[in-house]
Amino acid sequence: MSMNDPISDMLARIRNALLAGRDQVEMPASRLKEQICSVMLREGYITGYKIVEDGPRKMLLVSLKYLSDRSPVIQGLRRVSRPSLRIHVSSDEIRPVRSGLGISIISTSQGVMTGKQARQTHTGGEVLCEVW
């Protein structure tokens, strides 16, 4: 099956797994998805991720994080830059997400990082998604 936007598919899978109360979600792996998961892990939105060999292809297994009352840590995910409309910003155009309560994940020339890190290093790039 051909997929036009794998990042949007990743976010939809995570959103659906959170709504269903799943502990883990599985999706086709790529380096960009792994880097996005790395940022989400560093910021405390997920508990972990790993690459699983599933025959000839690799799968990314993401462990979701919940609070003590079983409510998800991730309240929302939004894809910003799409294949039909790429959103590139400079370091001074990066805005806070939900008044600083969320993060934006940005693909820069120095790798995938949060919007706050991109502002501190004065690097712009493509805004992939927002997590809150």
Secondary structure, 3 states (H helix, E strand, C coil): CCCCCHHHHHHHHHHHHHHHCCCEEEEECCHHHHHHHHHHHHCCCEEEEEEEEECCEEEEEEEECECCCCCECCCCEEECCCCCCCCEECHHHCCCEHHHCEEEEEEECCEEEEHHHHHHCCCCEEEEEEEC
